[in-house]
């Protein structure tokens, strides 16, 4: 099982690197496939779930977080989301992503609207670009 997992992680890292460009803010912008609303990037991944590998289309920033934080074999706990600190939905830069509760992720929208981050308890501050 570990061999399949390592091969899939290597494949996904190469695919993400080949489909991103770095902008002036340090965002790694995904220019591959997108969801039906054309907001979030999507990638086909053989995810480990319930002891089996299952192929499915998933949000690329979630995959990027899992593979570059060395947690690909894990699943995201219920109620936790991978948030974009930079507010760029197609960013895959691990330094711009945070694993946190849905409520914190939703609070970040207020920061974006105010163009200022007021902090988020024990979670990282938003990255606000002027």
Beta strands, then each sheet from edge to edge (+ up, - down):
strand 1: 20-22
strand 2: 28-30
strand 3: 42-49
strand 4: 52-59
strand 5: 80-84
strand 6: 97-101
sheet 1: 1+ 2-
sheet 2: 3+ 4-
sheet 3: 5+ 6-
end
